[in-house]
Amino acid sequence: MTHLYEDLIDVLEKEFSLCTQLVELLQKEKDVIASLDPRALEQLLCDKEAITTQIRVCDETREKILDNLGFKNKTISEVAGMAENSYRERLTSIASRFTSIIHSISELNRFNSILIEKSLYYIKTSYNFLNNFDVSARQKISVEA
């Protein structure tokens, strides 16, 4: 059973590392949104998608391990409270770190959503302004199409 706790801690550490990378991307996203650089934004979105896919895989692995430990649908904090003594402190520490990073991710997502809304408003306003003077935007045709 102890190897399951070690496996759980390993997958949680990997997932935390991925969440840290996600925070870094979300911080970069602020600058990319503000710069209105569509290529940079597209690359950033691809990077975010890759990380979230890896996080999803970690989640699935974590759920299987928790099920094998008899902790199905339990949070990390709940598992830490019921874990063997030798793992309790490590799991409590991981749970605390996850609480902190999830808060950071939520705040950055909220902030970036506001930036996106403002950017869209700016684009719509500019478009409407140009339309008032019968100026039409040049449309690019994708080479891939």
MODELLER restraints for C-alpha pairs under 7 A, 6 or more apart:
rsr = mdl.restraints
at = mdl.atoms
rsr.add(forms.Gaussian(group=physical.xy_distance, feature=features.Distance(at['CA:4:A'], at['CA:65:A']), mean=6.49, stdev=0.5))
rsr.add(forms.Gaussian(group=physical.xy_distance, feature=features.Distance(at['CA:8:A'], at['CA:62:A']), mean=6.20, stdev=0.5))
rsr.add(forms.Gaussian(group=physical.xy_distance, feature=features.Distance(at['CA:8:A'], at['CA:65:A']), mean=6.29, stdev=0.5))
rsr.add(forms.Gaussian(group=physical.xy_distance, feature=features.Distance(at['CA:11:A'], at['CA:58:A']), mean=6.17, stdev=0.5))
rsr.add(forms.Gaussian(group=physical.xy_distance, feature=features.Distance(at['CA:11:A'], at['CA:62:A']), mean=6.48, stdev=0.5))
rsr.add(forms.Gaussian(group=physical.xy_distance, feature=features.Distance(at['CA:15:A'], at['CA:55:A']), mean=5.82, stdev=0.5))
rsr.add(forms.Gaussian(group=physical.xy_distance, feature=features.Distance(at['CA:15:A'], at['CA:58:A']), mean=5.99, stdev=0.5))
rsr.add(forms.Gaussian(group=physical.xy_distance, feature=features.Distance(at['CA:16:A'], at['CA:98:A']), mean=6.82, stdev=0.5))
rsr.add(forms.Gaussian(group=physical.xy_distance, feature=features.Distance(at['CA:18:A'], at['CA:51:A']), mean=6.42, stdev=0.5))
rsr.add(forms.Gaussian(group=physical.xy_distance, feature=features.Distance(at['CA:18:A'], at['CA:55:A']), mean=6.53, stdev=0.5))
rsr.add(forms.Gaussian(group=physical.xy_distance, feature=features.Distance(at['CA:22:A'], at['CA:48:A']), mean=6.63, stdev=0.5))
rsr.add(forms.Gaussian(group=physical.xy_distance, feature=features.Distance(at['CA:22:A'], at['CA:51:A']), mean=6.77, stdev=0.5))
rsr.add(forms.Gaussian(group=physical.xy_distance, feature=features.Distance(at['CA:23:A'], at['CA:105:A']), mean=5.91, stdev=0.5))
rsr.add(forms.Gaussian(group=physical.xy_distance, feature=features.Distance(at['CA:25:A'], at['CA:48:A']), mean=6.94, stdev=0.5))
rsr.add(forms.Gaussian(group=physical.xy_distance, feature=features.Distance(at['CA:26:A'], at['CA:108:A']), mean=6.23, stdev=0.5))
rsr.add(forms.Gaussian(group=physical.xy_distance, feature=features.Distance(at['CA:30:A'], at['CA:112:A']), mean=5.93, stdev=0.5))
rsr.add(forms.Gaussian(group=physical.xy_distance, feature=features.Distance(at['CA:32:A'], at['CA:40:A']), mean=6.44, stdev=0.5))
rsr.add(forms.Gaussian(group=physical.xy_distance, feature=features.Distance(at['CA:32:A'], at['CA:41:A']), mean=5.98, stdev=0.5))
rsr.add(forms.Gaussian(group=physical.xy_distance, feature=features.Distance(at['CA:33:A'], at['CA:41:A']), mean=6.98, stdev=0.5))
rsr.add(forms.Gaussian(group=physical.xy_distance, feature=features.Distance(at['CA:33:A'], at['CA:115:A']), mean=6.85, stdev=0.5))
rsr.add(forms.Gaussian(group=physical.xy_distance, feature=features.Distance(at['CA:33:A'], at['CA:116:A']), mean=6.67, stdev=0.5))
rsr.add(forms.Gaussian(group=physical.xy_distance, feature=features.Distance(at['CA:63:A'], at['CA:72:A']), mean=6.96, stdev=0.5))
rsr.add(forms.Gaussian(group=physical.xy_distance, feature=features.Distance(at['CA:66:A'], at['CA:72:A']), mean=5.46, stdev=0.5))
rsr.add(forms.Gaussian(group=physical.xy_distance, feature=features.Distance(at['CA:71:A'], at['CA:79:A']), mean=6.71, stdev=0.5))
rsr.add(forms.Gaussian(group=physical.xy_distance, feature=features.Distance(at['CA:76:A'], at['CA:91:A']), mean=6.82, stdev=0.5))
rsr.add(forms.Gaussian(group=physical.xy_distance, feature=features.Distance(at['CA:76:A'], at['CA:95:A']), mean=5.51, stdev=0.5))
rsr.add(forms.Gaussian(group=physical.xy_distance, feature=features.Distance(at['CA:77:A'], at['CA:92:A']), mean=6.07, stdev=0.5))
rsr.add(forms.Gaussian(group=physical.xy_distance, feature=features.Distance(at['CA:77:A'], at['CA:95:A']), mean=5.58, stdev=0.5))
rsr.add(forms.Gaussian(group=physical.xy_distance, feature=features.Distance(at['CA:80:A'], at['CA:88:A']), mean=4.86, stdev=0.5))
rsr.add(forms.Gaussian(group=physical.xy_distance, feature=features.Distance(at['CA:80:A'], at['CA:91:A']), mean=5.08, stdev=0.5))
rsr.add(forms.Gaussian(group=physical.xy_distance, feature=features.Distance(at['CA:80:A'], at['CA:92:A']), mean=5.45, stdev=0.5))
rsr.add(forms.Gaussian(group=physical.xy_distance, feature=features.Distance(at['CA:81:A'], at['CA:88:A']), mean=6.52, stdev=0.5))
rsr.add(forms.Gaussian(group=physical.xy_distance, feature=features.Distance(at['CA:130:A'], at['CA:136:A']), mean=6.81, stdev=0.5))
